Amino acid sequence: MQNYTVKLILWTHNPNKDGLFPIYLKATINRKTTYKATGHFTKENLWDAKNEQIKFGPALVNARLSKLKMEWETKIISEQLKGSDLSSAQIKESFKINNNNLFEFVDQFIQSQQAKKSKGTLLNYKKHLSKLETFVGSRLLSFESVDVSFLRNYEAWLRDNINFRKEDEQKNYIHAIWKTLKTWFNAARRQELINTYPFDRYDNPVYVSPEKDFLNFEELRSIEKFCDENKDPVLFETAVYFLFGCYSGLRISDWYQFNFKKHIHNDKLRLRPAKTKNKWVEMIVSKPLARNLKRMQAISLQLKEATINEKLKIIATKCSLNKHLTSHTGRHTFAVTLCLGNKISSETAAELMGITLSTFVKNYSQVTQSKIDAETKQAWKKLK
């Protein structure tokens, strides 16, 4: 039997930029020692060397440190029971191979998706990864560690640490984070790096379909009037391109790529959307869209999406609109007011927006009260 010790120690020689010291696993087998960083840090006066844990530290972090130590000890004992010898260097290497680090995998995955995913999607991946790192407290997390218990604790933490104006917005943001987590796990499974998938055994967060604001023609005309009378260049740029979204149904990613000479031919708008590159959007230019295209020729879109959404709040106030305007409100306005409100079929509207019919019906084909009133009134006329 080999003589061995496994301990958690504080490495007090190399503090990070915040003055925190790294916690290491120290394994000694037959007088030969190796060290492995746990990915956790703490202050020197908060380290309890006797109990090998952080004083007053988060229970989850101390539990994870204990688990790492136990995994190393279990590995050594299991090899000894088999009659095998295992050096300290070999145990370190075995955990390097067997515990797939989720953070390292996602970093590589994001790099591999640069030419395949939109900038917005890649940015969301990074934001969601940052949330996970804050929860874990380090970048040490194997796929195998993400079990049902981990998911339960993570969802509870997100609910306590993410605040939105509306409860449904919080639920949908957590749902989006969960969707991203599943994407990473599925990517790792496709590469045959893991075979674990805890989401099948967990009651996952669900998407709550929110009530989406859209503008009617009177409200659209008020924004057009604002464009023609406003002198602020930033508000003008915001309003003009928001109207472009309302009158074309294009996503904000397509506002940025739009070019009048490339995408307007023979009174038709023809463009391959950035999000669905395999599908063309083609439509006859309407009178409202034609008016707005003239405004757009004076200015190209330079503002970031966050700035646009911020300025839309100001525009809504100046136009006396009691609506929560975002860049996507334009696309919703096109679907409901311009298409359904003018009796364009859902099939045609879906083609104009570059999406499937099922997606259109699920996300945009809502019945407005004015439509209900008009159709009911017409039907009641036939009654005697």
C-alpha positions in Angstrom: 0.0 0.0 0.0 1.3 3.5 -0.9 1.6 6.1 1.8 -0.3 9.2 0.8 -1.8 12.5 2.0 -4.2 14.8 0.3 -4.8 18.3 1.7 -6.3 21.6 0.8 -3.8 24.4 1.3 -3.7 28.2 0.8 -0.8 29.2 -1.5 0.3 32.4 0.2 3.1 33.3 -2.3 1.1 34.5 -5.2 -2.0 36.8 -4.5 -4.2 37.8 -7.4 -5.0 41.5 -8.3 -7.7 41.6 -5.6 -5.2 40.5 -2.9 -6.8 37.0 -2.7 -4.7 33.8 -2.5 -5.3 30.6 -4.5 -6.5 27.4 -2.8 -4.6 24.3 -4.0 -5.0 20.6 -3.6 -1.7 19.1 -2.4 -1.2 15.3 -2.9 1.8 13.5 -1.6 2.4 9.9 -2.5 5.5 8.1 -1.3 7.1 11.5 -0.5 6.5 12.9 -3.9 4.2 15.9 -4.1 2.1 17.6 -6.7 -0.2 20.6 -6.6 -3.4 21.4 -8.5 -5.3 24.8 -8.4 -8.9 24.4 -7.3 -9.9 27.7 -9.0 -11.0 29.2 -5.7 -9.4 32.1 -3.8 -9.7 33.7 -0.4 -8.0 36.1 2.0 -5.2 34.8 4.2 -7.0 35.6 7.4 -10.1 33.7 6.3 -8.4 30.4 5.6 -8.9 27.7 8.2 -5.9 25.5 7.7 -6.9 23.0 10.4 -10.3 22.3 8.9 -9.2 23.0 5.4 -12.0 25.4 4.5 -12.8 29.1 4.2 -14.0 30.7 7.4 -17.5 32.1 7.1 -17.2 31.1 3.4 -20.2 30.1 1.2 -21.3 26.6 2.1 -21.4 25.7 -1.6 -17.7 26.7 -2.1 -16.5 24.8 0.9 -18.6 21.8 -0.1 -17.1 21.9 -3.6 -13.6 22.0 -2.1 -14.3 19.0 0.1 -15.7 17.2 -2.9 -12.5 17.8 -4.9 -10.4 16.5 -2.0 -12.6 13.4 -1.7 -12.4 12.7 -5.4 -8.6 12.6 -5.2 -8.5 10.4 -2.2 -11.1 8.0 -3.7 -9.0 7.8 -6.9 -5.9 6.8 -4.9 -7.7 4.2 -2.8 -9.5 2.7 -5.7 -6.2 2.2 -7.5 -4.6 0.7 -4.4 -7.5 -1.8 -4.1 -6.8 -2.9 -7.7 -3.2 -3.5 -6.7 -1.9 -0.6 -8.8 0.5 2.1 -7.9 -0.4 5.7 -8.8 2.1 8.6 -8.6 1.0 12.1 -7.5 1.6 13.4 -11.0 -0.6 10.6 -12.5 -3.5 11.5 -10.2 -3.2 15.1 -11.2 -3.2 14.2 -14.9 -6.1 11.7 -14.5 -8.4 14.5 -13.2 -7.2 16.8 -16.0 -8.4 14.3 -18.5 -11.6 13.0 -16.8 -13.1 16.2 -15.5 -14.1 18.2 -18.5 -13.9 21.8 -17.6 -17.1 23.5 -18.7 -15.6 27.0 -18.9 -12.7 25.9 -21.0 -15.0 24.1 -23.4 -17.4 27.1 -23.7 -14.4 29.4 -24.4 -13.4 27.2 -27.3 -17.0 26.7 -28.4 -17.6 30.5 -28.7 -14.4 30.8 -30.8 -15.6 28.0 -33.1 -19.0 29.8 -33.6 -17.6 33.2 -34.7 -18.6 32.7 -38.3 -21.8 30.7 -37.6 -23.7 32.7 -34.9 -24.7 36.4 -34.8 -22.7 38.9 -32.6 -25.8 39.2 -30.4 -25.9 35.4 -29.8 -22.1 35.2 -29.0 -22.5 38.2 -26.7 -25.3 36.4 -24.8 -23.1 33.3 -24.5 -20.4 35.4 -22.8 -22.9 37.1 -20.5 -24.4 33.8 -19.5 -21.0 32.3 -18.9 -20.1 35.3 -16.7 -23.3 34.7 -14.6 -22.3 31.1 -14.2 -18.8 32.0 -13.1 -20.1 34.4 -10.5 -22.4 31.7 -9.1 -19.6 29.1 -9.0 -17.1 31.5 -7.6 -14.3 30.3 -10.0 -13.8 28.8 -13.4 -13.4 25.3 -12.0 -16.5 23.4 -13.0 -16.7 20.0 -14.7 -19.7 19.0 -16.8 -20.2 16.1 -14.4 -20.6 18.5 -11.5 -23.7 20.0 -13.0 -26.3 17.7 -11.6 -29.9 18.2 -10.6 -28.8 19.6 -7.2 -26.5 22.1 -8.9 -29.3 23.2 -11.3 -31.6 23.7 -8.4 -29.1 25.9 -6.5 -28.2 27.8 -9.6 -31.8 28.6 -10.5 -32.5 29.8 -6.9 -29.4 32.0 -7.1 -30.5 33.5 -10.4 -33.9 34.4 -9.0 -32.3 36.1 -6.0 -29.7 38.0 -8.0 -31.5 39.0 -11.2 -34.1 41.8 -11.0 -36.5 42.9 -13.8 -39.4 45.3 -13.9 -41.8 42.4 -14.5 -41.7 38.9 -13.0 -42.2 37.4 -16.5 -39.1 39.2 -17.8 -37.1 37.6 -15.0 -38.5 34.2 -15.8 -37.8 34.5 -19.5 -34.2 35.7 -18.8 -33.6 32.6 -16.7 -35.1 30.5 -19.4 -32.7 32.1 -21.9 -29.7 31.2 -19.6 -31.0 27.6 -19.3 -31.4 27.4 -23.1 -27.7 28.5 -23.4 -26.6 25.9 -20.9 -28.4 23.2 -22.8 -26.7 24.4 -26.0 -23.3 24.0 -24.4 -24.1 20.5 -23.1 -25.5 19.4 -26.5 -22.3 20.7 -28.2 -20.1 18.7 -25.8 -22.3 15.6 -26.3 -22.0 15.9 -30.1 -18.2 15.9 -29.7 -18.6 12.8 -27.5 -16.8 14.6 -24.6 -19.6 13.8 -22.2 -22.6 11.6 -21.9 -24.3 13.4 -18.9 -27.4 15.6 -19.4 -29.1 16.6 -16.1 -31.8 18.6 -17.8 -33.9 15.5 -18.5 -34.2 14.9 -14.8 -34.9 18.5 -13.8 -38.1 20.7 -13.8 -36.5 23.3 -16.1 -37.5 27.0 -16.2 -40.2 27.7 -18.8 -40.7 30.6 -21.2 -43.7 32.8 -20.5 -45.1 34.4 -23.6 -45.2 38.2 -22.7 -47.8 40.7 -23.9 -45.9 42.5 -26.6 -46.6 46.2 -27.4 -47.2 47.3 -31.0 -48.1 50.6 -32.6 -51.2 51.5 -34.6 -51.1 53.7 -37.7 -52.0 56.9 -35.7 -49.0 56.2 -33.3 -46.8 55.5 -36.3 -47.7 58.8 -37.8 -46.9 60.6 -34.6 -43.3 59.1 -34.7 -43.1 60.2 -38.4 -44.0 63.7 -37.4 -41.4 63.6 -34.6 -38.8 62.6 -37.2 -39.6 65.5 -39.5 -39.7 68.1 -36.7 -36.9 66.8 -34.4 -33.5 68.4 -34.4 -31.6 66.0 -32.2 -29.5 63.8 -34.5 -29.4 60.8 -32.1 -33.1 60.8 -31.6 -33.7 61.3 -35.3 -31.4 58.3 -36.1 -33.2 56.2 -33.5 -36.7 57.1 -34.7 -36.0 56.7 -38.4 -34.5 53.2 -38.1 -37.2 52.2 -35.6 -39.8 53.2 -38.3 -37.8 51.1 -40.8 -38.4 48.1 -38.5 -42.1 48.9 -38.3 -42.6 49.3 -42.0 -40.3 46.5 -43.2 -40.6 43.9 -40.4 -36.8 43.5 -40.4 -34.8 42.6 -37.3 -32.4 45.2 -35.9 -29.5 43.0 -37.1 -30.8 43.7 -40.6 -31.1 47.5 -40.0 -27.3 47.5 -39.7 -26.6 45.7 -42.9 -29.2 47.5 -45.0 -27.9 49.3 -48.0 -30.3 51.3 -50.3 -28.4 50.5 -53.5 -28.0 46.8 -52.7 -31.4 46.0 -51.2 -33.9 48.2 -53.1 -34.6 47.1 -56.8 -37.6 48.1 -58.9 -39.6 49.3 -56.0 -38.9 46.1 -54.1 -37.0 45.5 -50.9 -34.9 42.3 -51.3 -32.5 41.2 -48.5 -31.1 38.0 -47.0 -31.6 38.3 -43.2 -28.5 38.0 -41.0 -30.3 35.5 -38.7 -31.8 33.3 -41.4 -29.2 33.5 -44.2 -30.8 30.6 -46.2 -34.0 32.6 -46.7 -34.6 35.8 -48.7 -37.0 38.5 -47.7 -38.7 40.2 -50.7 -41.6 42.7 -50.6 -43.1 45.6 -52.5 -42.1 48.9 -51.0 -45.2 50.4 -49.3 -45.8 54.2 -49.3 -44.9 54.5 -45.6 -41.7 52.6 -46.1 -40.9 54.7 -49.2 -41.3 57.9 -47.1 -39.0 56.5 -44.5 -36.4 55.3 -47.0 -35.9 58.9 -48.0 -35.2 59.9 -44.4 -32.8 57.0 -44.1 -30.7 58.2 -47.1 -29.6 61.1 -45.0 -28.1 58.9 -42.2 -26.6 55.5 -41.7 -27.2 53.5 -38.5 -24.3 53.9 -36.1 -26.0 53.6 -32.7 -25.8 50.4 -30.7 -28.9 48.4 -29.8 -28.7 49.3 -26.1 -28.6 53.0 -27.0 -31.5 52.6 -29.5 -33.7 51.0 -26.8 -32.8 53.7 -24.3 -33.6 56.5 -26.8 -36.9 54.9 -27.8 -38.1 55.5 -24.2 -37.5 59.2 -24.7 -39.3 59.2 -28.1 -42.3 57.4 -26.6 -42.6 60.1 -23.9 -42.2 62.9 -26.4 -44.9 61.4 -28.7 -47.2 60.7 -25.7 -47.2 57.0 -26.4 -48.0 54.8 -23.4 -46.0 51.9 -24.8 -42.8 50.1 -23.9 -40.8 50.5 -27.1 -37.9 48.4 -28.0 -36.2 47.6 -31.3 -38.3 44.4 -31.6 -41.6 46.5 -31.2 -41.0 47.5 -34.8 -41.1 43.9 -36.0 -44.2 43.2 -33.9 -45.9 46.3 -35.3 -45.2 45.2 -38.8 -46.8 41.7 -38.1 -49.9 42.9 -36.3 -50.7 46.4 -37.7 -49.3 46.3 -41.3 -50.0 42.6 -42.1 -52.8 41.2 -40.0 -54.5 44.6 -39.7 -54.6 44.8 -43.5 -55.9 41.3 -43.9 -52.6 39.8 -45.2 -52.7 36.1 -44.5 -50.4 34.6 -41.9 -48.8 32.5 -44.6 -47.8 35.6 -46.6 -46.8 37.6 -43.5 -44.5 34.8 -42.5 -42.8 34.9 -45.9 -42.4 38.7 -45.7 -40.7 38.3 -42.3 -38.5 35.4 -43.4 -39.9 32.9 -40.8 -41.9 29.8 -40.8 -45.7 29.9 -40.6 -45.6 28.1 -37.2 -43.2 30.7 -35.8 -45.3 33.5 -37.1 -48.5 32.1 -35.5 -46.7 31.4 -32.2 -45.1 34.8 -31.9 -47.1 37.3 -33.8 -50.5 36.2 -34.8 -52.5 37.7 -32.0 -56.1 38.8 -32.3 -56.5 42.5 -31.6 -59.6 43.9 -30.0 -60.2 46.1 -33.1 -60.1 43.0 -35.3 -62.6 41.3 -32.9 -64.9 44.3 -33.0 -64.8 44.7 -36.8 -65.4 41.0 -37.5 -68.1 40.6 -34.9 -69.9 43.7 -36.1 -69.9 42.4 -39.7 -71.1 39.0 -38.5 -73.9 40.5 -36.4 -75.3 42.4 -39.4 -76.3 39.1 -40.9 -78.4 38.2 -37.9 -82.2 38.8 -38.0 
